Amino acid sequence: MSETIPNRRREEFPTLAAGIHLLSHSLGPMPRASRDSMLAYCDAWEHHTSEDAWAHAWWELSQRVGDRLARIIGGAPGSVQIQPNASIALGSVASCFDFAAARRNKVVTSALDFPSMEYIWEAQASLGAKIEIVSSPDGVIVPLEKILAAIDETTALVALSHTSFRSSYRVDATAIVERAHRVGALVLLDIYQSAGAVELDADGWGVDFLIGGTIKWLCGGPACGYLYVRPDLQKDLRPRLTGWVAHNAPFEFAASPMRYAGSVRRFAQGTPSIPALYSALPGLQIIEEVGVETIARESRRRTEWMIEFALERGWTINTPRNINERGGSVMIAVEDGPAMVERLGERKVFVDCRPGVGLRISPHFFNTDEEVHEALRTLAQLLR
């Protein structure tokens, strides 16, 4: 296979020297520049007073990182608020609804969503939310027609994984947003397994909320989540999960009642995790420079021939065959997932597994075609 990226930026990822890294669905490799970025944080902390550090470096950092994320996911400047993690981002959105008092109290989710989403919506049920979980007939896809049929005039929110962590199934965002908005419902998509791997179009879709984090395909490390809120919707919402940073004039340290910021910052809570923001910047810069369109094209090409390789050998694939329904990962069934992960790791091929799915294998832009071929050949040898 010919390579479509002349420079895969491999020299910027020291982790790649350890073996074949196919774990971008779980933990992206650390960019070399992240060490310098974290040292810059330490320098700012060590050499500046509290007021100086906040005024000259830290206060606007959330907005800078948020706007960089917005460009990657196809959103407008000022549409992304940094969060401690995706669970808090989802909780912030959930806290905007009064399910007990509203005629619209249904939340539509799916059986392929990440467990945190299920736990958070289960907690909302005690507050009056009616949760409808759209089932999957095979553990791989959730038929679009079933999702659309679940959205009706009692639906407050459709909250789904855009790309499933279990199977790499990718929903049709445009169709779901169109149906939900037609009946007056809002849409939230979890793009944790999408951002940095597939093309996203927050503005074009008209989606209301997107949540995610930087630890995976964005090569940004843990503890940096984010929340996109459609710009014309921001001022209509008053999240109950809040804090001093969300105040319109936070440095007044005013007593209640709360006066929300007029921007997406109203979805903030307390003091942001400044080290996490420093750690995320280099990875985001690399993703933006390489280009999500280029990365997505590589991903489609590689996942296609990975699936062909597997099917030629009679392996079971727990990932959609339809390229328009697939994210950046391929799931291959094996008899003992943890044991196979360990055996591959001994051969310097790094993947992971999930119960009922098998191996999760995720090439990213920095992987060479030869690496991906070698990983599959190694798996074939072990399966024999």
ZIVEN-V853575 format. One record per pair of residues at least 24 apart in sequence whose ideal C-beta (glycine too) atoms are under 10 Angstrom apart, sorted by the first residue. I is the first residue (numbers start at 1). J is the second residue. Records with the same first field share a line. If there is no record, write none. Layout:
BEGIN
I = J, J
END
This chain:
BEGIN
1 = 301, 302, 305, 368, 369, 370, 372, 373
2 = 301, 369
3 = 298, 368, 369, 370
4 = 294, 297, 298, 301, 365, 369
5 = 290, 291, 294, 295, 297, 298, 365, 366, 368
7 = 290, 365
8 = 290, 298, 364, 365, 366, 367, 368
9 = 219, 286, 287, 289, 290, 365, 366
10 = 365, 366, 367, 368, 371
11 = 366
12 = 219, 282, 283, 285, 286, 366
13 = 219, 283, 286, 364, 366
15 = 219, 350, 366
16 = 366, 367, 368, 371
18 = 348, 350
19 = 344, 345, 347, 348, 349, 350, 371, 375
20 = 344, 347, 348, 349, 350, 351, 361, 363, 367, 368, 370, 371, 372, 374, 375, 378
21 = 348, 349, 350, 351, 362, 363, 364, 366, 367, 371, 375
22 = 306, 329, 330, 344, 349, 350, 351, 352, 359, 360, 361, 362, 363, 364, 367, 371, 372, 375, 376
23 = 216, 329, 350, 351, 352, 360, 361, 362, 364
24 = 193, 196, 197, 215, 216, 217, 218, 219, 299, 328, 329, 360, 361, 362, 363, 364, 365, 366, 367
25 = 163, 165, 168, 192, 193, 197, 216, 217, 327, 328, 329, 330, 331, 351, 352, 354, 360, 361, 362, 364
26 = 165, 193, 215, 216, 329, 350, 351, 352, 354, 360, 362
27 = 215, 216, 219, 221, 222, 350, 352
28 = 196, 214, 215, 216, 217, 218, 219, 220, 221, 283, 286, 287, 362, 364, 366
29 = 219, 283, 350, 364, 366
30 = 219, 220, 221, 279, 282, 283
31 = 219, 220, 221, 279, 280, 281, 282, 283, 284, 285, 286, 287, 366
32 = 282
33 = 281, 282, 283, 285, 286
34 = 219, 220, 221, 278, 279, 280, 281, 282, 283
35 = 279, 282
36 = 278, 282
37 = 275, 277, 278, 279, 280, 281, 282, 283, 285
38 = 221, 275, 276, 278, 279, 281, 282
39 = 278
40 = 278, 281
41 = 274, 275, 276, 277, 278, 279
42 = 275, 278
44 = 274, 278
45 = 274, 275
51 = 251
53 = 274
54 = 251, 271, 274
55 = 251
57 = 274, 278
58 = 271, 272, 274, 277, 278
59 = 245, 250, 251, 272, 274
61 = 272, 274, 277, 278, 280, 281
62 = 224, 226, 245, 264, 265, 268, 272, 273, 274, 277
63 = 263, 264, 265
64 = 277, 281, 284
65 = 214, 220, 224, 226, 272, 276, 277, 278, 280, 281, 284
66 = 226, 227, 228, 264, 265, 277
68 = 218, 280, 281, 284, 285, 287, 288
69 = 195, 196, 210, 212, 214, 218, 220, 224, 226, 227, 228, 280, 284, 287, 288
70 = 202, 203, 210, 226, 228, 264
71 = 284, 287, 288, 292
72 = 191, 195, 196, 199, 200, 202, 217, 218, 284, 287, 288, 291, 292
73 = 189, 191, 194, 195, 196, 199, 200, 201, 202, 203, 207, 210, 212, 218, 226, 228, 292
74 = 195, 199, 200, 201, 202, 203, 204, 205, 207, 210, 228, 292
75 = 200, 201, 202, 203, 204, 205, 207, 210, 228, 229, 230, 231, 264
76 = 202, 203, 228, 230, 231, 264
77 = 231, 264
78 = 229, 231, 234, 263, 264, 265
79 = 202, 203, 210, 227, 228, 229, 230, 231, 233, 234, 263, 264
80 = 202, 210, 212, 226, 227, 228, 229, 264, 267
81 = 225, 226, 227, 228, 229, 234, 245, 246, 261, 263, 264, 265, 266, 267, 268, 269, 272
82 = 214, 224, 225, 226, 227, 245, 264, 265, 267, 268, 272, 273, 276, 277, 280
83 = 211, 212, 213, 224, 225, 226, 227, 267, 268, 269, 272, 273
84 = 213, 223, 224, 225, 268, 269, 270, 272, 273, 276
85 = 116, 192, 211, 212, 213, 215, 222, 223, 224, 225, 226, 273, 276
86 = 114, 116, 117, 190, 191, 192, 211, 212, 213, 215, 225, 226, 227
87 = 114, 116, 117, 119, 120, 211, 213, 225
88 = 116, 120, 211, 225, 227, 241, 267, 269
89 = 188, 190, 192, 209, 210, 211, 212, 213, 225, 226, 227, 228, 229, 241, 267
90 = 114, 116, 117, 119, 120, 121, 159, 188, 190, 209, 211, 225, 227, 241
91 = 116, 120, 123, 124, 211, 239, 240, 241, 269
92 = 209, 211, 225, 227, 229, 237, 239, 240, 241, 242, 246, 266, 267, 268, 269
93 = 120, 157, 159, 186, 188, 208, 209, 211, 227, 229, 237, 239, 241, 267
94 = 120, 121, 123, 124, 127, 129, 157, 159, 188, 239, 240, 241
95 = 124, 127, 237, 238, 239, 240, 241, 242, 267
96 = 156, 157, 186, 209, 229, 233, 236, 237, 238, 239, 240, 241, 267
97 = 124, 127, 128, 129, 156, 157, 186, 237, 239, 240
98 = 127, 128, 129, 156, 240
99 = 124, 125, 126, 127, 128, 129, 130, 131, 156, 157
100 = 126, 127, 128, 129
101 = 128
102 = 128, 129, 154, 156
103 = 153, 154, 156
104 = 130, 152, 153, 154, 155, 156, 157, 183, 184, 185, 186
105 = 129, 130, 131, 154, 155, 156, 157
106 = 130, 131, 132, 150, 151, 152, 153, 154, 155, 156, 157, 158, 185
107 = 131, 132, 133, 155, 156, 157, 158, 159, 185, 188
108 = 132, 133, 134, 147, 148, 149, 150, 151, 152, 155, 156, 157, 158, 159, 160, 176, 180, 185, 187
109 = 133, 134, 142, 147, 150, 157, 158, 159, 160, 161, 188
110 = 134, 135, 136, 141, 142, 146, 147, 150, 158, 159, 160, 161, 164, 169, 171
111 = 135, 136, 137, 139, 142, 164, 166
112 = 136, 139, 140, 141, 142, 160, 161, 163, 164, 165, 166, 167, 168, 169, 171
113 = 142, 159, 160, 161, 164, 165, 166, 190
114 = 161, 164, 165, 166, 190, 192, 193
115 = 165
116 = 190, 192, 211
117 = 159, 160, 161, 188, 190, 211
120 = 159
121 = 157, 159
124 = 157
129 = 156, 157
130 = 154, 155, 156
131 = 159
132 = 158
134 = 158, 160
136 = 164, 166, 167, 169
138 = 167, 169, 318, 320
139 = 164, 166, 167, 169, 318, 331, 356, 357
140 = 164, 166, 167, 168, 169, 317, 318, 319, 320, 321, 325, 331, 357
141 = 167, 169, 170, 171, 319, 320, 321, 322, 325, 326
142 = 167, 169, 171, 325
144 = 171, 172, 175, 176, 179, 325
145 = 175
147 = 171, 172, 175, 176, 179, 180
148 = 172, 175, 176, 178, 179, 180
149 = 179
150 = 179
151 = 176, 179, 180, 181, 182, 183, 185, 187
152 = 179, 180, 183, 184, 185
153 = 182, 183, 184, 185
154 = 183, 184, 185
155 = 179, 180, 183, 184, 185, 186, 187
156 = 180, 184, 185, 186
157 = 185, 186, 187, 188, 208, 209
158 = 185, 186, 187, 188, 189, 207, 208
159 = 186, 187, 188, 189, 190, 209, 211
160 = 187, 188, 189, 190
161 = 189, 190, 191, 192, 193, 194, 211, 327
162 = 188, 189, 190, 191, 192, 193, 194, 195, 198, 200, 205, 207, 210, 211, 212, 327
163 = 189, 190, 191, 192, 193, 194, 195, 197, 198, 217, 325, 326, 327, 328, 329
164 = 190, 193, 319, 320, 327, 329, 331, 357
165 = 190, 192, 193, 216, 327, 329, 331, 354, 357, 360
166 = 193, 318, 319, 329, 331, 354, 355, 356, 357, 360
167 = 317, 318, 319, 320, 325, 326, 327, 329, 330, 331, 354, 356, 357, 360
168 = 193, 194, 197, 198, 303, 318, 319, 320, 325, 326, 327, 328, 329, 330, 331, 357, 360, 361, 362
169 = 193, 318, 319, 320, 322, 325, 326, 327, 331
170 = 194, 197, 198, 320, 322, 323, 324, 325, 326, 327, 328
171 = 325
172 = 205, 324, 325
173 = 200, 201, 202, 204, 205, 206, 207, 210
174 = 201, 204, 205, 206, 207
175 = 205
176 = 205, 207
177 = 204, 205, 206, 207, 208
178 = 205, 206
180 = 206, 207, 208
181 = 206, 207, 208
186 = 230, 233, 237
187 = 230
188 = 227, 228, 229
189 = 228
191 = 217, 226, 228, 327
192 = 216, 217, 218, 225, 226
193 = 217, 327, 328, 329, 362
194 = 292, 296, 327, 328
195 = 220, 226, 228, 284, 287, 292
196 = 220, 283, 284, 286, 287, 288, 290, 292, 295, 296, 299, 328, 364, 365
197 = 287, 292, 295, 296, 298, 299, 303, 327, 328, 329, 362, 363, 364, 365
198 = 292, 293, 295, 296, 299, 300, 326, 327, 328
199 = 291, 292, 293, 295, 296, 297, 299
200 = 228, 292, 296
202 = 228, 229, 230, 231
203 = 228, 230, 231
205 = 230
206 = 230, 232
208 = 232, 233, 237
209 = 233, 237, 267
213 = 276, 280
214 = 276, 277, 279, 280, 281, 283, 284, 287
215 = 276, 279, 280, 283
216 = 328, 362, 364
217 = 283, 287, 292, 295, 299, 327, 328, 329, 362, 364, 365
218 = 280, 283, 284, 286, 287, 288
219 = 280, 282, 283, 284, 285, 286, 287, 364, 365, 366
220 = 276, 277, 279, 280, 281, 282, 283, 284, 285, 286, 287
221 = 275, 276, 278, 279, 280, 282, 283
222 = 273, 276, 279, 280
223 = 273, 275, 276, 277, 279, 280
224 = 272, 273, 275, 276, 277, 278, 279, 280, 281, 283, 284
225 = 273, 276
226 = 280
227 = 264, 267, 268
228 = 264, 267
229 = 263, 264, 266, 267
230 = 264
231 = 263, 264
233 = 264
234 = 260, 261, 262, 263, 264, 265, 266, 267
235 = 260, 261, 262, 263, 264, 266
237 = 266, 267
238 = 266
239 = 266, 267, 268, 269
241 = 267, 269
242 = 266, 267, 268, 269, 270
243 = 268, 269, 270, 271, 272
244 = 268, 269, 270, 271
245 = 269, 270, 271, 272
246 = 270
286 = 365, 366
287 = 364, 365
290 = 364, 365, 366
291 = 365
292 = 365
294 = 365
295 = 328, 364, 365, 366
296 = 327, 328, 365
297 = 365
298 = 328, 363, 364, 365, 367, 369
299 = 323, 326, 327, 328, 329, 362, 363, 364, 365
300 = 324, 326, 328
301 = 363, 369
302 = 328, 330, 361, 362, 363, 364, 365, 367, 369, 372, 373
303 = 327, 328, 329, 330, 361, 362, 363, 372
304 = 330
305 = 369, 372, 373, 376
306 = 330, 332, 361, 362, 363, 372, 373, 375, 376
307 = 332
309 = 372, 373, 376, 377, 379, 380
310 = 361, 376, 379, 380
312 = 380
313 = 376, 379, 380, 383, 384
314 = 383
315 = 358, 359, 376, 379, 380, 383
316 = 358
317 = 358
318 = 354, 356, 357, 358, 359, 360
319 = 357, 358, 360, 361
327 = 362
328 = 361, 362, 363, 364, 365
329 = 357, 359, 360, 361, 362, 363
330 = 358, 359, 360, 361, 362, 363, 376
331 = 356, 357, 358, 359, 360, 361, 362
332 = 357, 358, 359, 360, 361, 376, 379, 383
333 = 357, 358, 359
334 = 358, 359, 379, 382, 383
335 = 383
339 = 382
340 = 379, 382, 383
343 = 378, 379, 381, 382
344 = 375, 378, 379, 382
346 = 382
347 = 374, 375, 378, 379, 381, 382
348 = 374, 375, 378
349 = 374, 375, 376, 377, 378, 379, 382
350 = 375
351 = 375, 379
END
